[in-house]
Amino acid sequence: MNVDEQRRAAGEAAAALVRDGMTLGYGTGRAAAAALEALARRKLEIRGVPTSERTAALCRSLGLGLTTLEETPELDLCIDGADEIDPEKRALKGGGGAMVREKLVALAARRRILVIEEAKLVPRLGTTRGLPIAVLSFGWSSTLRRLAQVLPGAARRPELNDDGNVVADAPIPAGVDLMALADAVKRIPGVVEHGLFLDLSPEVLVGTPQGVRVL
C-alpha cells in the first residue's frame, strides 16, 4: 500500500470501533479525515466535537453530527492523527495548528485512538519536525523571545490558528526530558498550549504496507 492507502486502511480500522449513539472527538489532518470519511459511509447515528474549523466543515459535508464540549463534556471516543509517535506511544501533534482543541477534546474522551501511516513512527519526537506551540497574539514577540531561551530556534508561522493564536515551531533537542520540557514550555507566560501529547495512553492504529498494526 502507498501512503494514502495506509492512511485509509488505518482510518477504516478506527471507524470500525465506533458504535451507534456514540459521542466522538473528530480529529484534524489527513489520517483523521480518512477516518471521518469511513465513518460517514457507515451511516451511524453519532455526534462529535470537531478539533478545527476545517474538520467541522468536512463533517458537515459528510453529514456527520456535530456537538460541542459545552453540550457534551464527556466523549466516548476520540479519533485523531499525529505528526510523530515514538516507541513509548508519546505523540507530537499540531502540524495543522489545532493542538489546543485537539488536547481539550482528547482529555474529554474516555478512549483515544490515533491513526497514522507507518512513516509517522519515529525513534524520538522531533525527528521530522519541530514542536508546535500556540502563543497568545497579544505580546507574541516577547513570548517568542522567552520561548527561544528554552528552545533555541523557535520561529513563528505567518498564519494564526482557528483560535486567533500565533503558532511557533521549535526544534526539540535530542535526549531532552520531554516531561520536563513540556512543563517548562507551559510555564512561559503567553504560551497557550504545545503539541506534546505525552501521557494520554492512546491506542495507535498504524497503516503499513502489510496492513493495519495496533500499538
N, C-alpha and C positions, 0 to 999 in steps of 0.2 A: 504494500500500500504506500502511496505517496503521502505527503504531509497532510493535505486536505482530507484524504480518505482516513488517515489516522484520527484526525480531529472528529470526523463524522462518526466513526466507529465508537470512540470514547463517549461522544455526546449521546449516541443512541443507547449505550450501556447505562449512562446516568439517567436518561429519561425512563428507562425500563424500571427504575427503582421507585418511580412516582405512582401513587395510587389516587383514585377518585377522592375528592374532598380535601386533599392536602393543601396547606399553605406553604409557599415556597419563597426562597430568595432567588431572584433571577440575576445571574451574573453578567459581566461585561467582557467583551472580547470575542475573538473568532471561535474558540472552542466552546465558550458558553452559548454563543449564538447557534452553533450546531446542535447543542442540547435542546435549546428552545424550539428550534425547527422540528426536531424529533418529537418533542412534547406536543407540539401543535398537531402533528399527524396522528397522535393517539386520541385526540378529541376528548380529553378528560375535563371534568368539572373541577378546576383548580383556580387558585388566585395566588399572586405573588407580588413581592416588593422588588421593583427594578433598582439596580445599583447605579444606573446612569440614565440620562435623558435619551441617549442612543438606544439603550436596551428597552426603555419604555416605548419608544416609537416602534421598535421591532415587534414587541409583544402586541401592540395594537394592530399592527399589520397582519400578525399571525392569528389574531383572535384569542389571545391568552388573557385571562382575567387579571386585573391589577388591584392592588391594595397598598396600604402604607403601614409603616411601623406604628403610627398612632392608632390606626384601626385594628392592626394585627400585630401586637408587640412580641408574640411568640410564634415562631415558624417551625414547621415540621422538618424542613429540609432546605438547604441552600446548595445550589449548583453554580459553580463559578470556575473560571480558568485561573491560570497563574503564569507568570513570566519565567520563573525558575522554581524548581523544587530540589532540595538537597537530600542526601541519604537518610536524614532524620525526619523527613517529611515537613521540614520547615519551608515556607513559601515566600517568594518575593513577588509582590503584586504592585499594580499602579502604573504599568506602562501606558495605559489609556487615561490615567489621571483620576480614576474613580476609587482610589483606595480608601477614602474616608467613608463613603457609603458602603463599599464592599465590606469593610471591617465591622461597621454597625450591623449590617444585615447578617454577617456570619455569626456575630455574637448573639443575635436573636434566634438562631436556628439550633434545634436540638441535634441535628445531624448535618455534617458538612461534607460535600463532595467536591473535589477539584478535578477538572477534566483537562488533560493536556496531551500533547503529542510527545513522542519519545525524546525529541531534541531538547525539551524543557527540563529534563533530568540533568542535574549538574553536580560536580563534586563539591562545590561550595557556592553559597549565594554571592552574587556579584561577579560570577564568571563571564556572563554575556552582556550585562548591562549594570547601570548604577542603581542606587536606591532612590525611588521616587519619594518626595516629601512635599506635602501640602502646607503652604505657608499663608497666613493672613495677608491680604493685599495691602492693608494699612501697614506702613513701615517695612515693607517686604525687603528692601535693600539692607536695612540694619539687621533684620533677622537672618538674611543670607550671609552677612559677614560673620555673625555669631555661629551660624551653622558651619561655615568654612573652617572655623577654628577646631571643630570636632571632626569634620570630614573635608579635608582639603580637596579642592577641585569642584566643589558644589557650584552648579550653574543653573539658572532659571530657564524654563521653557518660555517661548514667546506668548503662548496662549494660556488663558485661565481655564480652570476646570469648571464643572457644572455648578459648583457652589460659589464660584467667583474667587476661588483661591489661586494664588500663584503656585505653580508646581516647579520644584527644583529636582535635579538629579545629581547624586553624589557617588563617586566611586566607593566601594566597600573594600577596605584593606584586607588582604589575605591574612588569615589567622586571628582576626579580631573576635572578641567575645560578643556574639550577636545580641544576647540578652542585655549586656551592659551597654552596647551601642544603642539599642532600641530605647533604653531608659534615658541615656544621655541626650539623644535627639529629641525625645518627647519633652524633656525638661527645658528646652530652649524656648524662651518667651517668643510668641509669634508662630511657633510650629503648631499646626492643627493635628496632623497625623502623618505617619510614614507607611511605607509599603512592606515592612517586615511583619509577616504573619507566622509567629514562632511557636505558639502554644495552643493552637485551636483544635488539635487532634483530628485532622481531616482524613477522610478516605480518598485515595487518589486513584483515578482511572486513567491509565496511560495507553494511548493508541500507539501500537507498534506495527512494524511490517508483518508480524506474525499474528496480530490480533490484539485484543484489549487485555492489559495486565492490571491487576488490582494490587496496590500497595497497602 
